[in-house]
Structures are given as C-alpha cells and as structure tokens.
C-alpha cells in the first residue's frame, strides 16, 4: 500500500478520499460522487490490459476494487486513452442522465478525481497510463499550484 494508507484504516481512507472530492467540487450528494469516481475508474480500466487491471486491483482497498470492476465485461476490448479529453468525453456521455451540465464542469470533476486517485493510490506512478495523459495531468497540477 501507499504511504498514505499506512497511516489510515481502509475505511478512513475511503471517507477521506470521498470527503476531499466533495469539498473540492462542492457536491452534496454522496451518490453523485461515487458515480463520478466509478465512471472515471471505469474509463481508466478500459485502457488497461487484464494483467494491468489485476495489478491495480491488488493495490486498492475493497471499496475501490468494487468501483473499479463495476460493469466490467471481461471480454470488452481494451481502448487506448491518450488524452484527458477522451476520458472527459466518455464520462460526460455516460449514463442516461448526465452528471454534469457541461464538458467544462465534467473536465474539472475528472481532474479532481484523477488527482485524488494519484494522491491516495499513486496512479500516475504506475507505469500504465499513456505518457501524453500523464503529462497533461502533471501540467494541470502545475497550473493549479501556480
């Protein structure tokens, strides 16, 4: 596990993870937060081979494992996600009732979730995301810091 998880129980980790997303996005609905995280994780999962997905699953607490594998059709084809806007488009178009009213709102939410996934699970440190996507996320992080 990561250094963050060494100090927190898995339950505390989940509460803190979702709490930080809630605070940054100003959501009042836990259901909306969970749906958003599940949507982002689902899009990321589609980018991985079965072996890569299995390795990621092993590093996550059980709640996040469930979110990661929900609606996973084992025989679904791997898709290549090279850029942030590809994840944003998929999350924005997912489901019968959109989570967000605009792609800009979706972009901001996806960035927050990806930053939290990296903070808590070191997703950018895993050598599984495309270089261009990692660079875009690093650039966004630098812009936020400025």
C-alpha angles and dihedrals in degrees: 000000000000125000089256091058093048090071100039133058114239091254092051089048092055093046091049093045094052092039092056091050090047092051096046096046098034093231119164096189118081088193090059092050093049091047091050093049091046091050094051093045091048091054091048091048091056087061094059135078115241089257093052091047090051091052091051092048090055091058096053134081115252096260091056091045088058092049091047095052100036112124090005113154103201092215095049112124123254112251125201116238109190102160140039093240090062091060091044092052092050094047091045092051096041120112134010093273113045117231092217138039095223143021090243091058089047091049092053092048094047091050091052092050093047091049090051092047088054094045094050102030105020092237093166090053092058109090095232107090119086114263093239092053092049090049092051091051092048090050091051090050091052092049090051091051092051 
